[in-house]
Amino acid sequence: MGLNRTDVVAAGAALADDVGFGNLALGTLAQRLGVRTPSLYKHIESLADLQHAIAALAMAELDKQVRDAMHGLSGSAALAAFANSFRDYVVRHPGRYSATVGAKFTGPDDPLLQSGSRVLDSMAAVLRGYGIDEGEMVHALRTLRCTFHGFATLQASDGFQWSGDFEDSFDWMIRFLDRGLTEIGSH
């Protein structure tokens, strides 16, 4: 079939989006690719290797998406661009995004670490635009990540079952964060 590692990882990522990252199985992936499971081992070492490669792919995609969305923006516009692009990625790719949560780095040359660092750099750039002190940066980064991750994963899993437009809630959340970051940055 002429498969290579890139093809196998891309198919694995698509499968994770379809069935959920926790349900990813090499047998199902092989079936989807039209090969026998042992054929996958020419391209990946194990399920864990595939999972890590999916996490690295997802983080690289997320990195590009948020950086492209934020390009040339600052302040509340950068915050909204980051938040919307992050949420869009998680909703469109819930399985591959799940691969990134808790994924461990294999070393300083790990593409997952490199892309993940760039995503954090993008968030930090948003925060520096508000004048957030470097001493509070870790707390602010964690707050943004938890907020955006929580909203996006709830939306991706159809977790908003009550009335009211969740888009209005998302916009309200961004305005809330903007006001809070403006207040903290002015002190």
Summary of the structure (lengths in Angstrom):
residues: 187
radius of gyration: 18.4
end to end distance: 61.1
largest distance: 61.3
contacts: 547
relative contact order: 0.12
helix: 75%
strand: 0%
